[in-house]
Amino acid sequence: MRRLLGAVLAAVVSAGAVVALAPAANAEEREYPVVGGEVRDNVDRTHSPRMAQEFDRAAPRTMSAAADYVRGIDVSRWQHPNEGPIDWSQVAGSGVRFVGIKATEGHYYQNKFYAGDMSGAQGAGMYSFAYHFATPNDSSGLVQADYFLNFANFTPNGKTLRPAVDLEWNPYTSTNDCYDKTPAQLVAWIQEFVNRVKQRTGLEPIIYTAASWWQECVGNSTAFGAHPLWVASWTETPALPAGWSNWDLWQYSDKTSVPGITGDVDGNYVRGGEAALSALAAKASDPAGYTSIAPTRVLDTRSAIGVPTTTPVGTRQTVTLDLSARIPATATAAVLNVTAIAGSTTFVTVWPAGSTKPISSNLNLAAGEVRPNLVTVQLNADRRVSLYNNYGNTHLIADLAGWYDTSGTGLYTALAPQRALDTRTSTGPVGTRAKITLDLSSRVPETATAVTLNLTGVGATDSTFVSAYPTGTTRPSASNLNLANANATSNLVTVQLGTNRSIDLYNHYGQVHLIADLAGYYSTGTGAKFVALSPMRVIDTRVNRVTWAAVSGGGAAFTLNMAGPIPSGATAAVMNVTGVQPTLATYLATYPKTSSTPTRPSTSNVQLAKGQILPNLVSVALGPNRDVWMFNNSGSIHVIADLAGYFAP
């Protein structure tokens, strides 16, 4: 019947179109999407019918389990007959500790019960996670990954396991199990999907598959062994696909009975006990307060500070910086001003050592450039940080500005961006080996210990550097800005306050104008703690369409909403914002969205020449819906933003 109906519809539906069937008379029948003339009537089910054909239909309802196996299930729309709810309290009470929930299929189906099941399961004390049923013959891995993540609303709250992709037999035809793709094409599709998930969440997604499908359709590729494996094998001993030496999740049956759910569900185990289950959860760090210090050089490959030799970092090489002797064991993130001296066009990525390198960058440099960027990097227990250079020979310098730790007392108050200094309209340029003092006593309270501001150098007459440090202290050897010419250059600065809540700004050579935009301050009074995240891409306009709104007075802005990864009540976000190849010289500004239409900002975050690719760390207060305006002053530009963490009371 399904094949006949699909053939009839094919005559009236253009290839690739998605339409809905007329409502069926039986309440148990659904409206199913139609793609390319084919009725997609398996969307409500957890998995493909071929799974049951592949394994014994008489698979036991329970499977003998080792002592360290943790019980779980997976569900879909199918577990809601007649629109009825799942009683998650009963499910949890029966000893089930986790649930996988089908969120999406292809680029055409979203499970309307997904959000309620996610929150219901977690509210009952269970772990839960989203999975996507892949149909690689319908659209690209990139399209389906974005479709999945945009709907699943991934939240790293410690109870959400990492996302999963379901790779198995085509449920819509028995003659095209491999989705009309060769093994090499399927490997490329899977790679595109998982890379996109990793880029946007900072995590390697779980892969669900069966050994026989993996052999038949993916040619026993071993390229994905770094991903947690969710293996389907309804036998006493699970058969593993090539590339994995063991399983993380095992689906052992489709005939499990669980109190609180009508009918059978798929039975699963996690191997390794509660610790392994917890390790699969996407976690933010514990909330942490800030400890500010005078800038301290902890790495310089030119002079063997923090490394054994004076050798630059070569192509696709990494250096590891050990901070364990400088910051406490309770630290969750470090704040480093990282400077690169590039021999070739390259990018630099900073991330916690021992973790998988993220698909993001902190610095982008042309050959011969000297450029800094402030980096807030999450820490593992060993407090080591890796720095990667993509191409050529690059010297790396890192100055420690402070850290976040669970016993830290510095609480952050985010402010709407405000211009605190502009020497073009006040003191005039800062000369050779001269300094100016920026008095912030009228802008921050007496309890303030440090400030975060965006520092910009404009119109430098010679190559120079600028240092920011507490008034009344000795100038450090560290720098915050490196300027090669008169082009405007910005860098976020978090600096300890000195005498009278002031900081000094020193220029080494020539003359330069300085601009400082205050983003917020740390104090020992009220404020918010920082929650560090693995770098998470929240926007890339090269692949995600945005709607630019014209701004009165010039320029345009779009809304960036971060309600998924950032919880309600958060006050500010920290993210690396990259401008990509503007058609004209321009600047980007990020500020809280407090009205439905954007206003022209009086501050800036990233200054770009025509055609340049340039990042800058941004600390920005959030609007009431956890959103901000991203403003571009001139021409057109692509914008990328990688979330590093957020502040919450």
GUVEX-208607 format. One record per residue (C-alpha): residue in three letters; x, y, z. Coordinates in steps of 0.02 Angstrom, whole numbers, plus 50000, padded with zeros to 5 digits. Layout:
% GUVEX-208607
AlaXYZ
...
% end
This chain:
% GUVEX-208607
Met500005000050000
Arg501425012050045
Arg502295009049877
Leu500665011449779
Leu500235027549868
Gly501995033949839
Ala501845030149653
Val500195039449639
Leu500875054649730
Ala502435054649621
Ala501345059549474
Val500755075449559
Val502235080349668
Ser503845087349596
Ala505465078749644
Gly506085084249815
Ala504465092949865
Val503765090050038
Val501875089450058
Ala500645082150183
Leu499315069150156
Ala497495073250191
Pro496955069050370
Ala496565050650391
Ala494925044550462
Asn495735033450594
Ala496445043250741
Glu497935031350742
Glu498395036050562
Arg499455051450533
Glu499845064750408
Tyr501525059650338
Pro502755070350241
Val503065066050059
Val504795068649987
Gly505135066049802
Gly503455057549784
Glu503835045149922
Val502765043950079
Arg503895045050231
Asp502775034650344
Asn504175028250457
Val504525045350534
Asp503555041850694
Arg504495025650730
Thr506135024550822
His507095014750689
Ser506985006150520
Pro505914990250498
Arg507484981950428
Met508214981950603
Ala506894969350656
Gln507194959250498
Glu509074959250528
Phe508914952750706
Asp507834939750789
Arg506044945950806
Ala505964935550963
Ala507324945751044
Pro507124944551234
Arg506304958451332
Thr507784958551450
Met509584954151418
Ser510814947551546
Ala511764962551608
Ala513444964951690
Ala513484973751858
Asp514064990051779
Tyr512684990851647
Val511445005251667
Arg509685003251598
Gly508965014751466
Ile507695015651325
Asp507385025451166
Val505715032451110
Ser504885042150971
Arg503175048450921
Trp502645030150916
Gln502625029251107
His501215042151111
Pro499705032651042
Asn498145043451029
Glu499215058451080
Gly499395051451256
Pro500845056451369
Ile502245045851440
Asp502255044751630
Trp504085048551658
Ser503945046851846
Gln503435028551823
Val504805025751695
Ala506125032651812
Gly505395023251959
Ser505635006851867
Gly507515009451865
Val507725016751689
Arg509105029851699
Phe509175037151523
Val508175039251364
Gly508605043251184
Ile507225053151097
Lys507015054150909
Ala506985072650870
Thr507085073750681
Glu507225064050520
Gly508025070250359
His507585088550333
Tyr505695085950337
Tyr505115078950505
Gln505115085350684
Asn504405075250828
Lys503115086350914
Phe503305076651077
Tyr505185078851083
Ala505315094251195
Gly504035087651319
Asp504885070751329
Met506595078651355
Ser506005089751498
Gly504875076251570
Ala506275063451579
Gln507505075651655
Gly506195081951776
Ala505995063851836
Gly507875062951869
Met508395053951710
Tyr509695058151578
Ser509035061251403
Phe509715064851230
Ala509135068851055
Tyr509475058350901
His509255061550716
Phe508725048250591
Ala509855051550441
Thr509255050150262
Pro510835054150162
Asn509955052949993
Asp508835067950032
Ser510035081950078
Ser511815085250134
Gly512545081050304
Leu512725099550338
Val510885103150301
Gln510275088750408
Ala511445092750553
Asp510835110750558
Tyr509015105150542
Phe509275093250689
Leu510195105350802
Asn509055120050765
Phe507585109650825
Ala508395099450964
Asn508915115151061
Phe510465106751132
Thr510795112151311
Pro512385107151406
Asn511545105951577
Gly512365090151643
Lys510795079651613
Thr510815080251423
Leu511905067051341
Arg512825072151184
Pro511795072051022
Ala511685056150917
Val511495051950732
Asp510545036150681
Leu511365027550532
Glu510465011950472
Trp509445004150333
Asn508355014850221
Pro506595011850288
Tyr505735017050127
Thr506385004350001
Ser507154987150014
Thr508204989849857
Asn509155005249918
Asp509755001150092
Cys511265012550072
Tyr510305027950015
Asp510985027249836
Lys512755031049895
Thr514415022149884
Pro515375018550044
Ala516555033050008
Gln515075044749981
Leu514255039150143
Val515875041550239
Ala515975059350170
Trp514145062550216
Ile514365056050393
Gln515955066250414
Glu515045081950360
Phe513635078650483
Val514705074550635
Asn515915088850601
Arg514465100950599
Val513785094050763
Lys515505095250841
Gln515715112950777
Arg514075118650850
Thr514095109151014
Gly515955106451048
Leu515625087551064
Glu515895071950959
Pro514115065450929
Ile513585047650969
Ile513435036250816
Tyr512015023350814
Thr512235009050690
Ala512294990250666
Ala513844980450615
Ser513034972750461
Trp512404989550393
Trp514094997350428
Gln514944983650328
Glu513694983950185
Cys513505002650166
Val515045011050240
Gly516304997950187
Asn516874994850367
Ser517635012150379
Thr518695014850534
Ala518615033850523
Phe517385036550666
Gly518125026850811
Ala518315042750914
His516425044250927
Pro515425035551063
Leu514595020150987
Trp512755015951010
Val512674998650934
Ala511084989450885
Ser511294970750911
Trp509834960550978
Thr510934946051029
Glu511784940051187
Thr513454947351132
Pro513404963551031
Ala514264963150861
Leu515354978550839
Pro515594988350678
Ala517354991450615
Gly518285005650700
Trp517685002350877
Ser518444990551006
Asn516934991851122
Trp515224999651137
Asp514625014151244
Leu512755011151222
Trp511994994551171
Gln510234992951101
Tyr509834974751139
Ser507974973451100
Asp506424981751028
Lys505284972251148
Thr505614980251316
Ser504124983651429
Val504244998851543
Pro502955005451667
Gly502275022351612
Ile502375018551425
Thr501025009851322
Gly501734995751218
Asp503514989951190
Val505045001051178
Asp506854998351131
Gly507954992451274
Asn509704999351297
Tyr511184998651414
Val512625010351450
Arg514235001251495
Gly515275007451642
Gly513995012151773
Glu513365029151824
Ala515085036751799
Ala515085032051615
Leu513305038451594
Ser513785054951675
Ala515335056051564
Leu514215055551410
Ala513245070451474
Ala513615087551401
Lys514225097751546
Ala514585115851575
Ser515845119551711
Asp515295123651887
Pro514905142151913
Ala516515151051958
Gly517095167852021
Tyr518525177751945
Thr520265180752013
Ser521175194851926
Ile523065196851924
Ala524305208751846
Pro524715201951671
Thr525995187951685
Arg526925180251538
Val526715161351543
Leu527205156751364
Asp528415163951237
Thr529125152251105
Arg530415165551058
Ser531265164351228
Ala530765146951290
Ile529545153151422
Gly528345138751454
Val529165127851320
Pro530855118751313
Thr531565127351158
Thr531485143551058
Thr530745134750906
Pro529175142050826
Val527625131250813
Gly527605122750643
Thr526235117550523
Arg524845108050613
Gln525875107350770
Thr525325110050949
Val526165116551106
Thr525485112851279
Leu525505125751417
Asp525475119051595
Leu524615131451712
Ser524485119851862
Ala525855129151959
Arg525025146051931
Ile523165143451959
Pro522225133052089
Ala521525115652067
Thr519755122952080
Ala520005133251921
Thr518725130251782
Ala519395142351651
Ala520915153151616
Val520955170551539
Leu522455172451425
Asn523005186051306
Val523705175651162
Thr524825183951032
Ala525415175750872
Ile526855181150759
Ala526435172850594
Gly527695167750462
Ser526275162550345
Thr524405164950332
Thr523705153950470
Phe522515152050615
Val522785147450797
Thr521605137250907
Val521665136351097
Trp520775122751197
Pro520945112051355
Ala522325099151336
Gly521705081251331
Ser520085085951244
Thr519715084751059
Lys520285100150964
Pro518735110750921
Ile518305115750743
Ser518545134250781
Ser519935146950791
Asn520455160650911
Leu521655170050798
Asn521695172350609
Leu523295179950537
Ala524035184850370
Ala525885181650337
Gly526985193350439
Glu525605199050557
Val525805201050744
Arg524085199950823
Pro523375196550998
Asn521675190551054
Leu520995187751228
Val520515169551256
Thr519405162351392
Val519765143651388
Gln518905130051489
Leu520095119451593
Asn520185100951632
Ala520775094751800
Asp522615095351750
Arg522495113951704
Arg523465111951541
Val523045121451382
Ser523455116751202
Leu523845129551067
Tyr523795123950884
Asn524545132550731
Asn523785127850564
Tyr525135132950440
Gly526925139150428
Asn528045143850574
Thr527185154250707
His527855160650872
Leu526565160651012
Ile526495171551167
Ala525255170051310
Asp524995181951455
Leu523925175951600
Ala522665189351654
Gly521685178951780
Trp520605163651803
Tyr518895157751857
Asp518775145452000
Thr517395138752110
Ser518105147552262
Gly518405164052170
Thr517565179352241
Gly517525190552087
Leu515735192152024
Tyr515355199951855
Thr514125213851817
Ala513795215851631
Leu513445233351566
Ala512695239951407
Pro514275244651308
Gln514855262251349
Arg516305272351282
Ala517475276551425
Leu518925283951324
Asp519245291351152
Thr520855301251138
Arg520305307850969
Thr519065319051060
Ser519975321551227
Thr521845320651264
Gly522545318251090
Pro523655303551038
Val524775294151160
Gly526615296651118
Thr528195286051125
Arg528425277151292
Ala527005287651362
Lys525495282251460
Ile523795289151502
Thr522745284751654
Leu520945279551630
Asp519955283851787
Leu518445272351802
Ser517905277451977
Ser516345286051912
Arg515835270751810
Val516125256051929
Pro515765254352116
Glu517045254652257
Thr516945235752270
Ala517555233552090
Thr519195224152072
Ala519375222551882
Val518555228351721
Thr518245220951549
Leu518385233151405
Asn518665232951219
Leu520295242251183
Thr520585249351008
Gly522125257550935
Val521855269550789
Gly523045279150676
Ala524705272250740
Thr526135281750659
Asp527365267150685
Ser527345248850729
Thr527005248150915
Phe526175239051057
Val524995244851195
Ser524925237851372
Ala523495239551498
Tyr523895237051683
Pro523335242851857
Thr523775260851901
Gly525105261652034
Thr525975245351984
Thr527525241951880
Arg527185240551694
Pro527245222051645
Ser528145214951495
Ala526465209251426
Ser525535218051286
Asn523685219451243
Leu523745227351071
Asn525015225450930
Leu524855238350791
Ala525825237550627
Asn525025252550543
Ala523655265650556
Asn522235253150534
Ala521055251850683
Thr521425236250787
Ser520425229950937
Asn520655217551077
Leu519595213351230
Val520515216951392
Thr520135210851567
Val521255220751683
Gln521435222451870
Leu521015239751938
Gly522355249852025
Thr522395265952125
Asn520715275152125
Arg519945261452017
Ser521055266651871
Ile522105257951739
Asp523605264151641
Leu523755262551452
Tyr525555262851386
Asn526095265451205
His527835259451160
Tyr528265269051001
Gly527615282850889
Gln525905290350917
Val524235281450928
His522455285850974
Leu521625274251100
Ile519785270151122
Ala519075260151268
Asp517295253351276
Leu516785246951448
Ala515835230251444
Gly515725226351631
Tyr516645224551794
Tyr517075211851929
Ser516755215352112
Thr516665206852280
Gly514855212552300
Thr513405207252191
Gly513575199852018
Ala513635183651919
Lys514795168851910
Phe515545161951750
Val515055145251673
Ala516345139051548
Leu515845128851395
Ser516755119151261
Pro516825131051111
Met515095130551033
Arg514695138550867
Val513095148750883
Ile513095157250713
Asp513995156150546
Thr513145166750415
Arg514085157650277
Val512945142750306
Asn511515149950411
Arg510395163250337
Val510065178450444
Thr508925193350420
Trp509845209750422
Ala508815224750479
Ala509305242150423
Val509865253650564
Ser509405272050569
Gly510995281950536
Gly511815268150435
Gly512295249950446
Ala511255234550480
Ala511035221650619
Phe510335204250646
Thr509725195350802
Leu510785181650880
Asn509765171351004
Met510665159451122
Ala509205152551222
Gly509765134551187
Pro511505133751263
Ile511235148251385
Pro509945145551524
Ser508615157651582
Gly509275170551705
Ala510995172251625
Thr511615190251615
Ala513015189951486
Ala513905179251356
Val515745177451313
Met516065172851132
Asn517385174150998
Val516635184550856
Thr517465183550685
Gly517135195150539
Val517445186850371
Gln517955196450213
Pro516915212450219
Thr516645220950053
Leu517145237650133
Ala518165242950283
Thr516965241350429
Tyr516715237150611
Leu515605224850705
Ala514705229050866
Thr513795217350983
Tyr512545223751111
Pro511005217551207
Lys509355216351115
Thr508145226751217
Ser506965232351078
Ser506205224850922
Thr507225236150807
Pro509095239350819
Thr509825256250861
Arg511505262550801
Pro512835257950931
Ser514115270350998
Thr515405256651030
Ser516285243250928
Asn517055225850950
Val517945220650789
Gln518805232550667
Leu519085225650491
Ala519905231350331
Lys519125226350165
Gly519305207650134
Gln520035203950306
Ile519635189050418
Leu519795194350599
Pro519155188050769
Asn518965196750935
Leu518325190351102
Val516715198851154
Ser515905200051326
Val514115206051300
Ala512605208651412
Leu511075198651357
Gly509345204751314
Pro507825197851406
Asn507665183351283
Arg509525179051292
Asp509855187851129
Val510985201451060
Trp511105212650908
Met512555209450789
Phe512885225850698
Asn513915228850539
Asn514335246750494
Ser514745246050308
Gly514565234750157
Ser514185216350178
Ile515075203750287
His514965186050355
Val514955183750543
Ile515465168750648
Ala515215167550836
Asp515905153750949
Leu515185153751125
Ala516485151151264
Gly515325152951413
Tyr514075163851504
Phe513785172951667
Ala512335168351781
Pro511875173051960
% end
